[in-house]
Amino acid sequence: MGSRDQVCLACDGRGLLMDDEEWQYTCKICNGDGFMPQHTNVANRQLADTDEMNRILD
């Protein structure tokens, strides 16, 4: 893993996010890479497509 300043803060470098029911999703911030320089802006501000249980759909 790269240096701590390059790790995605949203997924902590894992590339996956988990909800309270332990469903895992690809991180939308780093696109599953796990790395994102902390000095860059998040350009992907589009709404996520969700189902009736508010789970993110791919």
N, C-alpha and C positions, 0 to 999 in steps of 0.2 A: 504494500500500500504506500502511496505517496506521502509527502509531508502533511502534517495536520492542517496547514493553511490551504491545501488543495482539496480536502475532503468535503463532500456535500454535507451541509448541516442538516438538511431535511431528513436524510436517510442514514446519516452517520457513516457514510462510505460503503454501505452494504448494497445499495442500488435497489433495495426493496423497502416498501412501507408496509406496516401491518395494522389492521384495525382491531377493535376490541374483541372481535370474534376470531381473531388470529388468521384472517384471510390476508394473504400477501399480495401486494401490487407493485408494479414497476414504478419507481420514483419518477414523478413528472417533472421535477426540478432538474435532475441531472440525466434524465432519460435512461436510468439504470446503470450508468457508468460508475457512479460512486464518487466521481471527482468533479469539482467545480471550483475555480478560483474564487475566493471570498470577495475580491474587489470588483467582480463583474455584477451586472444587474440581471435579474431574472427576466428574460424576454418572453417566455411562454406564459402569458397571463390568461389564456383561454380557459373557459369553464370545462370541467371534466364531465363526461357523459356518465350518468349514474342510473342505477336501477331503483326500484321502489324501496329498497332497503338502504339506499344511499351508498351502495358499493360502486366503485369506479369500474366502468366497462372499458375494455380496450377496443 
